Amino acid sequence: MREWDELPARIRTPEVKTYYDILKKKEWELKLKRLFDVMLSSLLLVFLFIPMCVIAVMIAADSPGGVFFRQIRITEYGRKFKIHKFRTMSKDAGGSQVTVAGDMRVTKIGKTLRKYRLDELPQLIDVLFGDMSFVGTRPEVPRYVKEYKPEMMATLLMKAGITSRASILYKDEEKLLDGAEDTDSVYINEILPAKMKYNLEAVRNFSLFDDLKTMIMTVIAVVK
């Protein structure tokens, strides 16, 4: 972990200090977490190489546009990076940065990829490169991070993750936004604060054992 005085000013607040002190005492676990991320992501990228190639071909055949979706997200210490995901929307899809149930921008193959979270497989690249972890707060776009309350900034003490307890509990987030006149407003004012309660709890109680439980719960949630 960085030293407290080296953190960005927006993160270096009294609300975040409590979480920082807790994680500082678990630096060895954080190092093991990174080692685990590197080993598992490397193994999965090799094992899933052919299935990912098949998915890429299906995306290309389904609709015009690139195979990957790249977008700027925020990770550890407020650092920006471009996330890797399989493209699930039509080319040059505009509108809100969150999706709703029955979103017309989602392609035919994209619906299946989203249902089983297969669109997130390329994020194994982000884990290997150190931009993400297997478990952690989902990386938000800069627009939403600007809306973070002071305590929410504590989630940026750790790398963004592919999955989390909040992701599991809000896996049907699109349905919650269905029918909203202003999806961005509903997400920022209602859904984001609710998810952050679980994200902050995860930071406060971080342990490798808890990460493993979250990964198992994710697999069960996807299968169901």
TORGU-251563 format. One record per residue (C-alpha): residue number from 1; x, y, z. Coordinates in steps of 0.001 Angstrom, whole numbers, plus 524288, in hexadecimal, padded with zeros to 5 digits. Layout:
REM TORGU-251563
VEXDREN   num       u       v       w
VEXDREN   NUM       X       Y       Z
...
//
This chain:
REM TORGU-251563
VEXDREN   num       u       v       w
VEXDREN     1   80000   80000   80000
VEXDREN     2   803FE   80E04   7FDFE
VEXDREN     3   8075E   81623   809C8
VEXDREN     4   7FC44   81EC3   80EA3
VEXDREN     5   8030E   82B65   80A9E
VEXDREN     6   804B5   82638   7FCC2
VEXDREN     7   7F632   82440   7FA66
VEXDREN     8   7EE7D   82DC2   7F1CE
VEXDREN     9   7E894   838E0   7F9C8
VEXDREN    10   7DA96   834A7   7F711
VEXDREN    11   7DD49   82754   7FD04
VEXDREN    12   7E572   82C5F   80867
VEXDREN    13   7D9F8   83007   81134
VEXDREN    14   7D5DC   82CB6   81F31
VEXDREN    15   7CADD   8242C   819E5
VEXDREN    16   7D490   81BCB   81262
VEXDREN    17   7DF3A   81B5B   81CCA
VEXDREN    18   7D820   81109   824CA
VEXDREN    19   7D7B0   807CC   81930
VEXDREN    20   7E5D6   80AD8   815BB
VEXDREN    21   7EA86   8073A   82355
VEXDREN    22   7E351   7FA39   8229F
VEXDREN    23   7E922   7F6AC   81551
VEXDREN    24   7F6B6   7FB49   81940
VEXDREN    25   7F6ED   7F09A   82382
VEXDREN    26   7F3B4   7E68E   818FC
VEXDREN    27   7FE50   7E9F4   80F1A
VEXDREN    28   80343   7DBFA   80EA9
VEXDREN    29   7F597   7D744   80AF9
VEXDREN    30   7F4D2   7E19B   8006A
VEXDREN    31   801A5   7DCAE   7FAC5
VEXDREN    32   7FC91   7CEBE   7FAE7
VEXDREN    33   7F016   7D396   7F480
VEXDREN    34   7F819   7D94A   7E95B
VEXDREN    35   7FFF5   7CCC7   7E7FB
VEXDREN    36   7F356   7C502   7E779
VEXDREN    37   7EDEC   7CE42   7DD17
VEXDREN    38   7F9DB   7CCCA   7D462
VEXDREN    39   7FA5B   7BDFE   7D566
VEXDREN    40   7EBDA   7BB81   7D36E
VEXDREN    41   7E9F1   7C582   7C889
VEXDREN    42   7F595   7BFDE   7C123
VEXDREN    43   7F04A   7B21C   7C285
VEXDREN    44   7E276   7B5E5   7BE6E
VEXDREN    45   7E704   7BDBC   7B2AB
VEXDREN    46   7EE01   7B1A9   7AD8E
VEXDREN    47   7E2AF   7A892   7B0C1
VEXDREN    48   7D83E   7B1B2   7AB24
VEXDREN    49   7DFD7   7B650   79F36
VEXDREN    50   7D855   7ADF4   79568
VEXDREN    51   7CABC   7B089   79B5A
VEXDREN    52   7CDB5   7BF25   79B3E
VEXDREN    53   7D1B6   7BE48   78CEA
VEXDREN    54   7C4C9   7B795   789E5
VEXDREN    55   7BD44   7C247   79100
VEXDREN    56   7C4EA   7CC9B   78969
VEXDREN    57   7C109   7C651   77C73
VEXDREN    58   7B2BD   7C5C4   780AA
VEXDREN    59   7B2DA   7D432   78451
VEXDREN    60   7B8F0   7D7FD   7774C
VEXDREN    61   7AEE3   7CFE9   76FD8
VEXDREN    62   7A362   7D514   777C1
VEXDREN    63   7A4E3   7E3AA   7754D
VEXDREN    64   7AE38   7EDC6   76F72
VEXDREN    65   7B8B5   7F349   77863
VEXDREN    66   7C480   7EEF4   77FF3
VEXDREN    67   7C514   7E2EC   7888A
VEXDREN    68   7C939   7EA25   794D4
VEXDREN    69   7C2FC   7F533   79C58
VEXDREN    70   7CCF6   7FE74   7A234
VEXDREN    71   7C8E6   8090D   7ABBE
VEXDREN    72   7CFF3   8115A   7B5C2
VEXDREN    73   7CD6D   80CBB   7C39D
VEXDREN    74   7D304   8101D   7D0EF
VEXDREN    75   7DAFC   806CB   7D93D
VEXDREN    76   7E472   8072D   7E4C5
VEXDREN    77   7E821   814DC   7E99F
VEXDREN    78   7DF24   81B08   7DF7D
VEXDREN    79   7E79E   816B2   7D418
VEXDREN    80   7E13C   81609   7C6B0
VEXDREN    81   7E244   80A2C   7BDE3
VEXDREN    82   7DB41   804B7   7B20C
VEXDREN    83   7D36B   7F8BF   7B5A7
VEXDREN    84   7D2B4   7ECD1   7ACB2
VEXDREN    85   7C537   7E707   7AA24
VEXDREN    86   7BEF8   7DFD3   79EED
VEXDREN    87   7B633   7E919   7975E
VEXDREN    88   7A7D9   7E690   79A63
VEXDREN    89   7A1DC   7F2D7   7948F
VEXDREN    90   79FE8   7F779   786B6
VEXDREN    91   7AAA5   7FF85   7808F
VEXDREN    92   7AB5D   80DAB   78567
VEXDREN    93   7A077   80B77   78F52
VEXDREN    94   79E19   81827   796A3
VEXDREN    95   79545   81BB8   7A1F6
VEXDREN    96   796A0   818B6   7B062
VEXDREN    97   7A2BC   811EE   7B591
VEXDREN    98   79A35   8081D   7BCA6
VEXDREN    99   7912C   7FE72   7B60C
VEXDREN   100   78318   7FAD2   7B8F8
VEXDREN   101   77B2D   7EE7B   7B6B0
VEXDREN   102   777DD   7ED00   7A855
VEXDREN   103   781D0   7F754   7A46D
VEXDREN   104   780DE   7F834   7959E
VEXDREN   105   78F64   7FB43   79499
VEXDREN   106   79303   7ED7D   798D9
VEXDREN   107   795C4   7E41D   78D96
VEXDREN   108   79018   7D667   78C3C
VEXDREN   109   79CA4   7CF9C   79053
VEXDREN   110   79ED2   7DA63   79A45
VEXDREN   111   792BA   7D63C   7A1EA
VEXDREN   112   79849   7C89D   7A3D7
VEXDREN   113   7A5CC   7CDA0   7A756
VEXDREN   114   7A028   7D6DA   7B18C
VEXDREN   115   7972F   7CC74   7B743
VEXDREN   116   7A2A2   7C38B   7BA72
VEXDREN   117   7AC83   7CE97   7BC66
VEXDREN   118   7B4BB   7C957   7B140
VEXDREN   119   7B6B7   7D744   7AC69
VEXDREN   120   7BFB0   7D925   7B814
VEXDREN   121   7C952   7CE55   7B492
VEXDREN   122   7D2E5   7D7E2   7AE19
VEXDREN   123   7D450   7DE8B   7BB46
VEXDREN   124   7DDB3   7D38B   7BE6F
VEXDREN   125   7E732   7DBD7   7B677
VEXDREN   126   7E4BA   7E757   7BF86
VEXDREN   127   7E726   7DEAE   7CB59
VEXDREN   128   7F3F1   7D9B4   7C5B3
VEXDREN   129   7F886   7E785   7C28A
VEXDREN   130   7F55F   7EC24   7D050
VEXDREN   131   7EA04   7F534   7CD37
VEXDREN   132   7E014   7EC4E   7D3AD
VEXDREN   133   7DEC0   7E112   7DD2F
VEXDREN   134   7D59E   7D56F   7DD30
VEXDREN   135   7CE4B   7DAE5   7E8E8
VEXDREN   136   7CC13   7E947   7EB72
VEXDREN   137   7C2E3   7F49C   7E91E
VEXDREN   138   7BE66   7F4DD   7DB0D
VEXDREN   139   7C5B9   7FF7A   7D375
VEXDREN   140   7BD1C   80B3A   7D0CC
VEXDREN   141   7BE3E   81550   7C5F9
VEXDREN   142   7C40A   8227E   7CA12
VEXDREN   143   7B6A5   828D3   7C948
VEXDREN   144   7B16A   82085   7D467
VEXDREN   145   7BDD2   82103   7DC93
VEXDREN   146   7BC4C   82FC4   7DCF2
VEXDREN   147   7AF9B   82D66   7E459
VEXDREN   148   7B639   8255C   7EF05
VEXDREN   149   7B403   829E3   7FCE6
VEXDREN   150   7C09A   82B28   8050D
VEXDREN   151   7BF61   81DB5   80B5D
VEXDREN   152   7BD13   8172C   7FE1D
VEXDREN   153   7CAD2   81B2B   7FA21
VEXDREN   154   7CFD2   81093   80353
VEXDREN   155   7CC64   80690   7F8D9
VEXDREN   156   7D75D   80C79   7F0AD
VEXDREN   157   7E16C   807BF   7FA7B
VEXDREN   158   7E0A8   7FAB1   7F370
VEXDREN   159   7E069   7F681   7E53E
VEXDREN   160   7D346   7F5DF   7DE7C
VEXDREN   161   7CDFD   7E812   7DD33
VEXDREN   162   7C742   7DF0E   7D3A9
VEXDREN   163   7BD9E   7DB18   7DE23
VEXDREN   164   7B93C   7DEC0   7EBDC
VEXDREN   165   7AE33   7DC33   7F56E
VEXDREN   166   7A779   7E859   7F043
VEXDREN   167   7A897   7E345   7E24D
VEXDREN   168   7A223   7D68C   7E658
VEXDREN   169   7971C   7DD17   7EDCC
VEXDREN   170   794C9   7E6D2   7E2D6
VEXDREN   171   796C5   7DD7E   7D765
VEXDREN   172   7891F   7E161   7D2A1
VEXDREN   173   78C66   7EFD1   7D345
VEXDREN   174   78703   7F1EF   7C587
VEXDREN   175   77976   7EE0D   7CA38
VEXDREN   176   77A3A   7F7CC   7D566
VEXDREN   177   77CC1   802A0   7CB8F
VEXDREN   178   771EE   7FE40   7C273
VEXDREN   179   7679A   808C5   7C0C0
VEXDREN   180   76FB4   81394   7C70C
VEXDREN   181   76E7F   82096   7BFFC
VEXDREN   182   77C69   8245A   7C390
VEXDREN   183   7847C   817F2   7C50D
VEXDREN   184   790EF   81F4B   7C87E
VEXDREN   185   78A22   8267D   7D38E
VEXDREN   186   78416   81A08   7D912
VEXDREN   187   79127   81317   7D85E
VEXDREN   188   798CA   81E18   7DF07
VEXDREN   189   78EE1   82132   7E99D
VEXDREN   190   78928   813DD   7ECB2
VEXDREN   191   7907E   8081E   7E774
VEXDREN   192   79E89   80CEA   7E906
VEXDREN   193   79D18   8108C   7F78A
VEXDREN   194   79693   80371   7FA44
VEXDREN   195   7A17A   7FBE5   7F38F
VEXDREN   196   7ABC3   803FA   7FA7F
VEXDREN   197   7A726   7FF2E   807C9
VEXDREN   198   7AB6E   7F182   803E1
VEXDREN   199   7B7D1   7F653   7FD29
VEXDREN   200   7BC2D   7FDE2   80925
VEXDREN   201   7B932   7F25B   811ED
VEXDREN   202   7C1AF   7E9E6   80917
VEXDREN   203   7CD08   7F372   80A4D
VEXDREN   204   7CB61   7F446   81905
VEXDREN   205   7CB2B   7E573   81A8D
VEXDREN   206   7D497   7E1D2   80FA9
VEXDREN   207   7DAB1   7D453   81028
VEXDREN   208   7DF2B   7CA7C   805F8
VEXDREN   209   7D597   7C09B   80B75
VEXDREN   210   7CA67   7CA2A   80972
VEXDREN   211   7CF0B   7CC87   7FB72
VEXDREN   212   7CE83   7BDF0   7F8BC
VEXDREN   213   7C0BE   7BD22   7FE46
VEXDREN   214   7BC8E   7C85F   7F57C
VEXDREN   215   7C233   7C19B   7E983
VEXDREN   216   7BAF0   7B50B   7ECC9
VEXDREN   217   7AE58   7BC96   7EF0D
VEXDREN   218   7B019   7C319   7E1CC
VEXDREN   219   7B147   7B60B   7DACC
VEXDREN   220   7A50D   7B10F   7E1AA
VEXDREN   221   79D80   7BD8B   7DE5D
VEXDREN   222   7A14A   7BCAC   7CFF6
VEXDREN   223   79DAF   7AE43   7CF0A
VEXDREN   224   79071   7B0C1   7D56E
//
